[in-house]
Structures are given as C-alpha cells and as structure tokens.
Amino acid sequence: MTQYYKATYDDRPVLVRVEQDDHPEDPLTWTDPIQDKRPLFVMSHPNYVLGDKDAVDKGWQLVTEASGFDPNWMEDDLVTFNGEVIHGSRIGMCCYGSVEVLSLVTGQYDDMPINAGANKGFEYLENPEILETNIHGLYEAAQRVGFYIFHVYIYDHSGIALSMTRDYPFNCPWDSGQVGFIIVTDEMLEHHRKDSAWELVKGYFNEYNRYITGNVWAVYVEDISDELAYLGVKKGKPVTIDDLDEYDLRFCARQATTLEAFGNVYFDETYTTEVIAKELGVTDMVELA
C-alpha cells in the first residue's frame, strides 16, 4: 500500500511517498526490560514469535530480585521466597519451571484465567510440561511479589492484533484468547517517572501492537522536477504534480531523487499529516487522490 502527497521542500515542489514497511524492526529489540527498566512482555503462541526474547527467564530474574529467592539453592538449604522459609528437601526441582516449587511458594499455578480459543493460548506450547508451568508459575509469582500485571489477548483472523482488554473481537471464542501478560515493577515506574503502571505500559504496548498489525511505514521526500519536465515534453504541455495520474505517480516515484527518508514510522491518532510534514521538513503537504 502506497500513498502520495504533494508538498514543498526548500521552496520547490516535491513528492512525498508513504508506503508500508515490509521489514519493520521489532520495537521490543530496541531496549531490554532488565537493563532499561521497561515493561516485560511475556507471551507465547504456537504459530507466532511474540513478546520479549527469554521473557520467562527475565521475569524470574525480576521476581528473584524482588523476593530474595536464591535460584541456586541446594536440597539441604532453607529456601527463602518473599519472606517465607521452605526447606530444600521438600522441593524436587529448581524453581525455573518446577511444579513442586511453584505449588509451595505461589499456590495453585494453574489458576491463571486464560480462556483461550481453539488452538490458542498457553496450553498449546511445544513442551507444555515445562513451558506452560514456567509461564503460569511466573504469573503467580509476579502477583505474589506485588508486580503490576496486564493481560494480553490476541485476535487471529486474516492477520493478528493484540489488546489488553476482552472487548470485541478479542472475546471471540474461536479466533481469540489470552496470549500472555506484561509485567511492570515499581522500579520501572520510578525509572521512567510515571505515576501509574498503565501510563507506562500503554505507550510500549501501542507501539508493539502497531508493529504486530503491520502499521509501520517508510516515508520518502522525492525531487521529481526532472520527471515532470520529461512528462511535459512527452505530452507537449507543462505538467505539475496535480496533473499526475496513478501511472505517472508510480513512474515519478521510480525515477525520482530521494531527498529525505525515514523508516519505522508508526502512524496513530497523534501522527497527523502536520506532524509528518514537520518531521520531514516539508510544508503545504496535501494528499493526492
């Protein structure tokens, strides 16, 4: 999908071309939830790679730091988790993915409200005995230490989209379900100087959702003065940008000299034509029919 605009750049007419970015960057790879203290996206799906890489391990790291739990326990040690002492002999496995530990320190790990549709959600992982327990256990442990948790739902029908609410169509029993959750800590709020977890998480979530839905664009400012002159000679009369039909627009875009280019542009309700024009340094920007 490509959209064209006419504009003025350095007192000359230019063509602004906006087209969907076929190879956008995952915004979650720009920062790290541990080092940069941003919300952690814990997500899993059998068909899509979603959320932060190694999210479960990073989540347990956050829980470990908040609770004082030592993951390098020995069987004869007394294990402390969030102020509670449990003898190591009662634990058959390490807490990372352990049913035994999770049932002791967090209660029932399988009470997480998934409500996943057919072929959706945590129960359809490649290794449910390990991964599902990891995710469920992390969810419960994060609640136990007082982290803020936001559920994430997926709608999978002719493309995918994410939501933090169950509003339509994310309540569809066939094409939607819970695909994960986002963790926010008090340390993250303090680092970003935010008063509420929602205020912090919504910006990261909206940006990630635009990436997931393909709402990422590349924008080009192109000098087509030579192309207009060529078309004028060919048609035997002066040609302006307003005279260009769809075929001529594509011809000019292929041959034009690019003056400015921006990738990974996310359009939302605040990314208006005026905002784009300001960032590009153009004026009189008008969409071409």
Residue frames as qw, qx, qy, qz and C-alpha x, y, z in Angstrom:
[[0.000, 0.889, 0.458, 0.000, 0.00, 0.00, 0.00],
 [0.440, -0.019, 0.047, 0.897, 1.42, 3.36, -1.10],
 [0.040, 0.899, 0.418, -0.124, 0.05, 6.86, -0.56],
 [0.493, 0.278, 0.129, 0.814, 1.30, 10.00, -2.30],
 [0.143, -0.869, -0.307, 0.361, 1.33, 13.61, -1.14],
 [0.457, 0.646, 0.036, 0.611, 2.47, 16.82, -2.77],
 [0.510, -0.766, -0.162, 0.356, 4.49, 19.25, -0.68],
 [0.321, 0.889, -0.188, 0.266, 7.10, 21.99, -0.78],
 [0.830, -0.409, 0.041, 0.377, 10.71, 21.35, 0.27],
 [0.446, -0.360, 0.229, 0.787, 13.37, 24.08, 0.06],
 [0.288, 0.603, -0.002, -0.744, 10.96, 26.22, -1.99],
 [0.307, 0.263, -0.728, -0.554, 10.49, 23.56, -4.65],
 [0.841, -0.057, 0.002, -0.537, 7.64, 21.11, -5.27],
 [0.029, 0.340, -0.938, 0.056, 8.30, 17.56, -4.12],
 [0.769, -0.159, -0.473, -0.399, 6.50, 14.25, -3.95],
 [0.337, -0.407, 0.720, -0.451, 6.08, 12.62, -0.51],
 [0.706, 0.047, -0.639, -0.303, 5.67, 8.86, -0.77],
 [0.478, -0.365, 0.627, -0.495, 4.40, 6.82, 2.17],
 [0.757, 0.124, -0.566, -0.302, 4.44, 3.05, 1.87],
 [0.870, -0.448, 0.085, -0.190, 4.08, 0.12, 4.21],
 [0.019, -0.676, 0.734, -0.061, 7.39, -1.10, 5.63],
 [0.895, 0.075, -0.375, -0.229, 7.68, -4.77, 4.66],
 [0.761, 0.023, -0.505, 0.408, 10.59, -5.39, 7.04],
 [0.273, -0.832, 0.103, -0.471, 9.97, -3.35, 10.19],
 [0.314, 0.301, -0.746, 0.504, 12.09, -3.67, 13.31],
 [0.581, -0.543, -0.606, 0.011, 10.58, -5.20, 16.41],
 [0.090, -0.802, 0.162, -0.568, 10.46, -2.28, 18.87],
 [0.818, -0.565, 0.067, -0.083, 10.99, -4.65, 21.80],
 [0.877, 0.078, -0.026, 0.473, 14.51, -5.31, 20.49],
 [0.243, 0.778, -0.092, 0.572, 15.46, -1.66, 20.86],
 [0.261, -0.628, 0.469, -0.563, 15.63, -1.88, 24.65],
 [0.490, -0.011, -0.857, 0.161, 15.98, -4.53, 27.34],
 [0.553, -0.671, -0.320, -0.376, 13.42, -4.88, 30.14],
 [0.770, -0.455, -0.241, 0.377, 16.12, -5.56, 32.73],
 [0.529, -0.036, 0.008, 0.848, 18.82, -3.08, 31.74],
 [0.000, -0.302, -0.223, -0.927, 16.47, -0.32, 30.55],
 [0.081, 0.263, 0.712, -0.646, 13.79, -1.00, 33.17],
 [0.446, 0.067, -0.292, -0.843, 10.87, -1.14, 30.76],
 [0.809, -0.019, 0.308, -0.501, 7.74, -3.36, 30.89],
 [0.173, -0.276, 0.927, 0.188, 8.41, -7.05, 30.26],
 [0.727, 0.212, -0.193, -0.624, 6.26, -8.72, 27.57],
 [0.309, -0.188, 0.929, -0.073, 5.76, -12.40, 28.47],
 [0.723, 0.362, 0.009, -0.589, 3.96, -14.04, 25.57],
 [0.260, -0.223, 0.913, 0.220, 3.80, -17.40, 23.84],
 [0.734, 0.413, 0.109, -0.527, 1.95, -18.77, 20.82],
 [0.786, -0.027, 0.585, 0.198, 2.45, -21.91, 18.68],
 [0.631, 0.594, 0.391, 0.310, 2.40, -20.02, 15.38],
 [0.212, 0.895, -0.020, 0.392, 3.95, -16.62, 16.12],
 [0.596, -0.051, -0.371, 0.710, 7.06, -15.29, 17.83],
 [0.210, -0.834, -0.240, -0.450, 5.67, -12.72, 20.28],
 [0.594, -0.804, -0.026, 0.006, 6.91, -10.71, 23.23],
 [0.102, -0.845, 0.525, -0.007, 10.39, -10.38, 24.66],
 [0.736, 0.312, -0.595, 0.082, 13.08, -12.91, 23.94],
 [0.485, 0.001, -0.733, 0.477, 13.79, -15.09, 27.01],
 [0.340, -0.562, -0.039, -0.752, 10.89, -13.35, 28.73],
 [0.832, -0.456, -0.288, -0.131, 10.26, -16.11, 31.26],
 [0.743, -0.057, -0.300, 0.595, 13.89, -16.16, 32.42],
 [0.151, 0.364, -0.110, 0.912, 13.90, -12.37, 32.68],
 [0.555, -0.568, -0.213, -0.569, 10.63, -12.47, 34.57],
 [0.855, -0.380, -0.311, 0.166, 12.08, -14.89, 37.10],
 [0.527, 0.166, -0.233, 0.800, 15.09, -12.62, 37.42],
 [0.197, -0.511, -0.007, -0.837, 12.77, -9.75, 38.36],
 [0.778, -0.497, -0.252, -0.290, 10.92, -11.99, 40.82],
 [0.812, -0.101, -0.348, 0.457, 14.20, -13.21, 42.30],
 [0.297, 0.291, -0.203, 0.887, 15.45, -9.67, 42.86],
 [0.391, -0.498, -0.066, -0.771, 12.16, -8.56, 44.39],
 [0.843, -0.404, -0.208, -0.289, 11.62, -11.58, 46.67],
 [0.289, -0.691, 0.638, -0.178, 15.11, -12.50, 47.82],
 [0.963, 0.031, 0.247, -0.103, 14.70, -16.04, 46.44],
 [0.148, -0.634, 0.693, 0.310, 18.02, -17.69, 45.57],
 [0.859, 0.337, -0.165, -0.348, 17.67, -19.84, 42.43],
 [0.516, 0.471, -0.700, 0.149, 20.97, -21.61, 43.21],
 [0.661, -0.475, 0.370, -0.448, 19.56, -23.43, 46.22],
 [0.275, 0.258, -0.926, 0.019, 20.75, -26.85, 47.36],
 [0.601, -0.338, -0.663, -0.293, 18.49, -29.63, 48.60],
 [0.559, -0.386, -0.592, 0.435, 19.55, -29.25, 52.23],
 [0.137, 0.111, -0.118, 0.977, 19.24, -25.46, 52.22],
 [0.107, 0.648, 0.614, -0.438, 16.42, -23.39, 53.61],
 [0.247, 0.361, 0.483, 0.758, 14.90, -21.56, 50.66],
 [0.020, 0.539, 0.395, -0.744, 13.53, -18.07, 51.28],
 [0.132, 0.402, 0.603, 0.676, 10.87, -16.72, 48.94],
 [0.214, -0.598, -0.224, -0.739, 9.27, -13.37, 49.70],
 [0.328, -0.512, 0.437, -0.663, 9.87, -13.76, 53.40],
 [0.925, -0.174, 0.115, -0.317, 8.76, -17.42, 53.65],
 [0.096, -0.566, 0.818, 0.030, 11.27, -20.18, 54.50],
 [0.946, 0.136, -0.023, -0.295, 10.92, -23.57, 52.80],
 [0.579, -0.477, 0.639, 0.170, 13.30, -26.48, 53.39],
 [0.309, 0.526, -0.615, -0.500, 15.06, -27.62, 50.22],
 [0.154, -0.067, 0.986, 0.010, 14.28, -31.29, 50.89],
 [0.455, 0.498, 0.612, -0.414, 10.60, -30.55, 50.16],
 [0.438, 0.737, -0.146, -0.493, 11.49, -29.30, 46.68],
 [0.853, 0.077, 0.485, 0.177, 12.09, -31.78, 43.91],
 [0.602, 0.494, 0.309, 0.546, 13.10, -29.36, 41.15],
 [0.275, -0.128, -0.041, 0.952, 14.56, -25.91, 40.63],
 [0.238, 0.598, 0.448, -0.621, 12.03, -23.11, 40.65],
 [0.235, 0.440, -0.425, -0.755, 12.55, -22.38, 36.97],
 [0.594, 0.109, -0.591, -0.535, 9.65, -24.37, 35.57],
 [0.188, 0.037, -0.942, 0.276, 9.06, -26.51, 38.65],
 [0.537, -0.494, -0.495, -0.472, 5.56, -27.63, 39.60],
 [0.655, -0.387, -0.550, 0.345, 6.79, -28.55, 43.07],
 [0.320, -0.123, -0.225, 0.912, 8.33, -25.21, 43.91],
 [0.179, -0.259, -0.266, -0.911, 5.54, -23.19, 42.37],
 [0.578, -0.499, -0.575, -0.293, 2.85, -25.08, 44.24],
 [0.591, -0.402, -0.470, 0.518, 4.71, -24.37, 47.51],
 [0.305, -0.258, -0.121, 0.909, 5.65, -20.75, 47.08],
 [0.172, 0.033, -0.248, -0.953, 2.85, -19.41, 44.92],
 [0.601, 0.228, 0.504, -0.576, -0.14, -21.66, 45.48],
 [0.709, 0.373, 0.596, 0.052, -2.02, -23.19, 42.57],
 [0.203, -0.384, 0.440, 0.786, -0.09, -22.26, 39.45],
 [0.111, 0.238, 0.804, 0.533, -2.89, -23.29, 37.10],
 [0.065, 0.696, 0.616, -0.363, -5.49, -20.74, 38.21],
 [0.082, -0.339, 0.241, 0.906, -4.47, -18.15, 35.63],
 [0.549, 0.576, 0.467, -0.386, -7.60, -17.09, 33.68],
 [0.282, -0.189, 0.653, 0.677, -6.62, -17.97, 30.12],
 [0.545, 0.582, 0.420, -0.434, -9.99, -18.54, 28.38],
 [0.056, -0.429, 0.632, 0.643, -8.09, -19.32, 25.20],
 [0.762, 0.387, -0.017, -0.518, -9.94, -20.19, 22.00],
 [0.967, 0.148, 0.196, 0.069, -9.27, -23.21, 19.82],
 [0.798, 0.280, 0.017, 0.533, -5.54, -23.69, 19.15],
 [0.092, 0.795, -0.145, 0.582, -4.71, -20.56, 21.13],
 [0.563, -0.748, 0.168, -0.309, -3.05, -19.83, 24.44],
 [0.166, -0.669, 0.711, -0.137, -0.50, -21.43, 26.68],
 [0.799, -0.110, 0.557, -0.198, -1.88, -24.96, 26.59],
 [0.855, 0.500, 0.135, 0.036, -0.68, -25.39, 23.00],
 [0.057, -0.849, 0.508, 0.133, 3.06, -24.91, 23.51],
 [0.641, 0.431, -0.631, -0.068, 5.68, -27.25, 22.10],
 [0.480, 0.027, -0.792, 0.377, 6.57, -28.53, 25.57],
 [0.441, -0.667, -0.202, -0.565, 3.60, -27.81, 27.84],
 [0.797, -0.439, -0.357, 0.213, 5.03, -29.71, 30.84],
 [0.569, -0.177, -0.129, 0.793, 7.89, -27.21, 31.05],
 [0.138, 0.242, 0.176, 0.944, 6.89, -24.02, 29.30],
 [0.398, -0.628, -0.443, -0.501, 3.29, -23.82, 30.44],
 [0.672, -0.571, -0.374, 0.288, 4.38, -24.31, 34.05],
 [0.470, -0.042, -0.046, 0.880, 7.05, -21.67, 33.63],
 [0.057, -0.397, -0.269, -0.876, 4.59, -19.09, 32.37],
 [0.567, -0.628, -0.438, -0.303, 1.85, -19.91, 34.85],
 [0.703, -0.422, -0.334, 0.465, 4.32, -20.02, 37.69],
 [0.343, 0.089, 0.000, 0.935, 5.86, -16.72, 36.72],
 [0.256, -0.558, -0.357, -0.704, 2.40, -15.15, 36.58],
 [0.677, -0.626, -0.383, -0.047, 1.58, -16.32, 40.09],
 [0.668, -0.263, -0.202, 0.666, 5.00, -15.40, 41.48],
 [0.193, 0.308, 0.127, 0.923, 4.81, -11.93, 39.93],
 [0.448, -0.658, -0.341, -0.501, 1.44, -11.43, 41.62],
 [0.759, -0.480, -0.367, 0.243, 2.87, -12.68, 44.90],
 [0.546, -0.187, -0.115, 0.808, 5.68, -10.11, 44.96],
 [0.032, 0.764, 0.339, -0.547, 3.33, -7.26, 44.06],
 [0.210, -0.111, 0.510, 0.826, 4.15, -6.60, 40.41],
 [0.516, 0.468, 0.131, -0.705, 1.60, -4.91, 38.17],
 [0.343, 0.019, 0.882, 0.321, 0.27, -7.37, 35.59],
 [0.507, 0.448, -0.037, -0.735, -1.66, -6.63, 32.39],
 [0.694, 0.179, 0.695, 0.049, -3.23, -9.49, 30.43],
 [0.173, 0.462, -0.490, -0.719, -2.65, -9.54, 26.66],
 [0.701, 0.337, 0.592, -0.209, -5.18, -11.05, 24.25],
 [0.120, -0.252, 0.673, 0.684, -4.76, -11.97, 20.59],
 [0.693, 0.501, 0.298, -0.423, -7.22, -11.89, 17.72],
 [0.276, -0.315, 0.780, 0.465, -6.07, -14.17, 14.92],
 [0.560, 0.559, 0.608, -0.063, -8.15, -13.85, 11.77],
 [0.547, 0.725, 0.193, 0.372, -6.68, -12.67, 8.43],
 [0.251, 0.599, -0.323, 0.688, -3.81, -11.18, 10.39],
 [0.572, -0.425, -0.601, 0.362, -3.24, -10.74, 14.10],
 [0.080, -0.699, 0.081, -0.706, -3.84, -7.94, 16.58],
 [0.448, -0.146, -0.708, 0.526, -3.30, -7.57, 20.33],
 [0.334, -0.687, -0.146, -0.629, -5.34, -5.99, 23.10],
 [0.146, 0.153, -0.747, 0.630, -5.18, -5.57, 26.86],
 [0.528, 0.069, 0.400, -0.746, -8.99, -5.87, 27.14],
 [0.313, 0.163, 0.930, 0.100, -11.53, -8.51, 26.13],
 [0.438, 0.555, 0.131, -0.695, -13.62, -6.12, 24.04],
 [0.800, 0.457, 0.390, 0.010, -14.88, -7.36, 20.66],
 [0.878, 0.118, -0.366, -0.283, -13.33, -9.08, 18.72],
 [0.210, 0.476, -0.783, 0.340, -10.92, -10.17, 21.45],
 [0.547, -0.127, 0.637, -0.527, -13.72, -12.06, 23.21],
 [0.757, 0.284, -0.383, -0.446, -14.34, -14.30, 20.19],
 [0.808, -0.338, 0.457, -0.153, -14.38, -17.96, 21.41],
 [0.919, 0.298, 0.208, 0.155, -12.82, -19.24, 18.18],
 [0.620, 0.610, -0.031, 0.493, -10.30, -16.68, 16.99],
 [0.036, -0.775, 0.314, -0.548, -9.10, -15.04, 20.20],
 [0.846, -0.401, -0.322, 0.144, -7.57, -15.92, 23.54],
 [0.361, -0.895, 0.247, 0.084, -5.05, -14.83, 26.11],
 [0.812, 0.474, -0.218, 0.263, -1.55, -14.95, 24.69],
 [0.608, 0.097, -0.404, 0.677, 0.42, -13.63, 27.64],
 [0.348, -0.886, -0.287, 0.110, 0.86, -10.76, 30.06],
 [0.378, 0.664, -0.200, 0.613, 3.01, -7.71, 30.70],
 [0.655, -0.510, -0.379, 0.410, 4.91, -7.16, 33.94],
 [0.130, 0.774, -0.099, 0.611, 5.55, -3.70, 35.39],
 [0.641, -0.329, -0.492, 0.489, 7.52, -3.13, 38.60],
 [0.240, -0.933, -0.177, 0.200, 7.75, -0.16, 40.93],
 [0.516, -0.445, 0.334, 0.651, 11.38, 0.22, 39.89],
 [0.360, 0.363, 0.590, 0.625, 10.25, 0.65, 36.26],
 [0.057, -0.893, -0.423, -0.144, 7.76, 3.35, 37.30],
 [0.422, -0.808, 0.044, 0.408, 10.42, 5.19, 39.27],
 [0.539, -0.156, 0.463, 0.686, 12.94, 4.94, 36.44],
 [0.204, 0.442, 0.574, 0.659, 10.51, 6.40, 33.88],
 [0.026, 0.124, 0.306, -0.943, 9.00, 8.87, 36.38],
 [0.398, -0.296, -0.598, -0.629, 5.46, 7.61, 35.80],
 [0.416, -0.260, 0.446, -0.749, 2.66, 7.81, 38.35],
 [0.834, 0.052, 0.360, -0.415, 0.82, 4.69, 37.18],
 [0.507, -0.149, 0.799, 0.288, 1.68, 1.36, 35.61],
 [0.543, 0.635, 0.549, 0.017, -0.99, 1.89, 32.96],
 [0.176, 0.947, -0.105, -0.247, 0.54, 5.20, 31.93],
 [0.241, -0.612, 0.689, 0.305, 3.87, 3.44, 31.42],
 [0.515, 0.021, 0.841, 0.161, 2.70, 0.27, 29.72],
 [0.560, 0.678, 0.420, -0.224, 0.25, 1.72, 27.22],
 [0.236, 0.838, -0.345, -0.351, 2.93, 3.51, 25.20],
 [0.174, -0.406, 0.874, 0.201, 5.09, 0.40, 24.86],
 [0.507, 0.270, 0.811, -0.110, 2.05, -1.76, 24.13],
 [0.504, 0.765, 0.206, -0.345, 0.59, 0.54, 21.47],
 [0.165, 0.738, -0.562, -0.334, 3.92, 0.75, 19.68],
 [0.266, -0.210, 0.936, 0.094, 4.35, -3.03, 19.77],
 [0.538, 0.455, 0.669, -0.236, 0.79, -3.62, 18.58],
 [0.439, 0.797, -0.108, -0.401, 1.32, -1.31, 15.61],
 [0.017, 0.538, -0.806, -0.244, 4.37, -3.40, 14.73],
 [0.394, 0.068, 0.912, -0.092, 2.36, -6.64, 15.07],
 [0.517, 0.631, 0.507, -0.278, -0.50, -5.35, 12.90],
 [0.591, 0.289, 0.436, 0.614, 1.83, -4.01, 10.21],
 [0.054, 0.966, 0.245, 0.068, 1.07, -0.36, 10.87],
 [0.517, -0.576, 0.265, 0.574, 4.70, 0.58, 10.18],
 [0.559, 0.801, 0.210, 0.042, 5.64, 2.81, 7.30],
 [0.572, -0.155, 0.221, 0.775, 8.54, 4.20, 5.32],
 [0.197, 0.920, 0.254, -0.222, 8.34, 7.85, 4.22],
 [0.606, 0.033, 0.324, 0.726, 10.28, 9.40, 1.35],
 [0.165, 0.860, 0.074, -0.477, 10.64, 13.01, 0.14],
 [0.671, 0.127, 0.545, 0.486, 11.43, 12.92, -3.57],
 [0.083, 0.605, -0.215, -0.762, 12.51, 15.53, -6.09],
 [0.597, 0.376, 0.692, 0.156, 10.55, 14.86, -9.29],
 [0.179, 0.780, -0.071, -0.595, 11.36, 18.07, -11.16],
 [0.014, -0.379, 0.765, 0.520, 13.23, 16.18, -13.90],
 [0.206, 0.270, 0.938, 0.072, 10.40, 13.68, -14.23],
 [0.266, 0.745, 0.438, -0.427, 7.80, 16.46, -14.54],
 [0.124, 0.679, -0.374, -0.619, 9.89, 18.11, -17.23],
 [0.112, -0.130, 0.918, 0.358, 10.17, 14.80, -19.10],
 [0.239, 0.504, 0.822, -0.114, 6.42, 14.22, -18.92],
 [0.200, 0.765, 0.134, -0.597, 5.83, 17.80, -20.10],
 [0.088, 0.485, -0.639, -0.591, 7.92, 17.20, -23.21],
 [0.134, 0.092, 0.973, 0.162, 6.23, 13.86, -23.80],
 [0.176, 0.636, 0.728, -0.185, 2.71, 15.32, -23.50],
 [0.294, 0.462, 0.353, 0.759, 3.51, 18.59, -25.24],
 [0.269, -0.790, -0.141, -0.533, 2.43, 20.82, -22.36],
 [0.008, -0.487, 0.632, -0.603, 3.63, 21.79, -18.85],
 [0.726, -0.317, -0.599, -0.111, 2.92, 19.12, -16.22],
 [0.229, -0.571, 0.479, -0.626, 2.57, 19.71, -12.47],
 [0.043, -0.082, 0.944, -0.317, 2.17, 17.27, -9.61],
 [0.514, 0.270, 0.459, -0.672, -1.61, 17.85, -9.67],
 [0.637, 0.439, -0.334, -0.540, -1.73, 16.61, -13.27],
 [0.128, 0.344, -0.930, -0.032, -0.25, 13.19, -12.45],
 [0.859, -0.153, -0.203, -0.444, -2.44, 10.11, -12.65],
 [0.839, -0.438, 0.317, -0.061, -1.64, 6.91, -10.76],
 [0.900, 0.284, 0.091, 0.320, 0.57, 5.60, -13.56],
 [0.352, 0.765, -0.176, 0.510, 2.57, 8.83, -13.75],
 [0.499, -0.761, 0.290, -0.297, 2.92, 8.92, -9.97],
 [0.933, -0.217, 0.257, 0.125, 4.46, 5.46, -9.95],
 [0.727, 0.524, 0.012, 0.443, 6.78, 6.44, -12.81],
 [0.031, 0.851, -0.231, 0.471, 7.95, 9.55, -10.97],
 [0.710, -0.617, 0.291, -0.173, 8.47, 7.62, -7.73],
 [0.953, 0.037, 0.160, 0.256, 10.66, 5.04, -9.50],
 [0.629, 0.523, 0.026, 0.575, 12.84, 7.65, -11.19],
 [0.188, -0.943, -0.020, -0.272, 12.91, 10.38, -8.53],
 [0.431, 0.382, -0.543, 0.611, 15.86, 11.56, -6.47],
 [0.609, -0.625, -0.485, 0.061, 15.24, 10.86, -2.78],
 [0.090, 0.711, -0.236, 0.656, 15.96, 13.90, -0.60],
 [0.337, -0.392, 0.625, -0.585, 14.86, 12.54, 2.79],
 [0.693, -0.084, -0.671, -0.251, 13.88, 9.07, 4.00],
 [0.380, -0.383, 0.599, -0.591, 12.53, 7.74, 7.28],
 [0.552, -0.051, -0.813, -0.180, 11.88, 4.12, 8.20],
 [0.360, -0.303, -0.801, 0.371, 9.96, 2.52, 11.08],
 [0.209, -0.155, 0.076, -0.962, 7.33, 5.26, 11.17],
 [0.067, -0.375, -0.906, 0.184, 4.32, 4.36, 13.32],
 [0.222, -0.335, -0.253, -0.880, 1.07, 6.12, 12.49],
 [0.180, -0.459, -0.815, 0.306, -1.53, 6.62, 15.21],
 [0.014, -0.869, -0.489, -0.067, -4.05, 9.23, 16.23],
 [0.293, -0.851, 0.049, 0.433, -1.25, 11.65, 17.12],
 [0.448, -0.224, 0.555, 0.664, 0.75, 11.08, 13.93],
 [0.445, 0.770, 0.355, -0.289, -1.12, 13.50, 11.70],
 [0.653, 0.604, 0.183, 0.419, -0.14, 14.89, 8.31],
 [0.040, -0.955, 0.141, -0.256, 1.01, 18.05, 10.07],
 [0.675, -0.616, 0.397, 0.080, 3.32, 16.04, 12.36],
 [0.845, 0.166, 0.363, 0.356, 4.77, 14.11, 9.41],
 [0.423, 0.823, 0.089, 0.369, 5.35, 17.33, 7.46],
 [0.289, -0.913, 0.257, -0.127, 7.15, 18.89, 10.42],
 [0.775, -0.398, 0.452, 0.191, 9.44, 15.89, 10.88],
 [0.756, 0.357, 0.374, 0.401, 10.22, 15.75, 7.15],
 [0.264, -0.457, 0.110, 0.842, 10.82, 19.47, 6.92],
 [0.111, 0.316, 0.650, 0.682, 8.19, 20.00, 4.22],
 [0.233, 0.324, 0.346, -0.849, 5.28, 22.45, 4.00],
 [0.570, 0.315, -0.162, -0.742, 1.95, 22.59, 2.19],
 [0.045, -0.117, 0.987, 0.103, 1.63, 18.80, 2.39],
 [0.669, 0.191, 0.116, -0.708, -1.61, 17.65, 0.71],
 [0.580, 0.010, 0.814, 0.032, -2.74, 14.10, -0.08],
 [0.279, 0.293, -0.563, -0.721, -3.08, 13.28, -3.77],
 [0.806, 0.120, 0.251, -0.522, -6.24, 11.46, -4.84]]
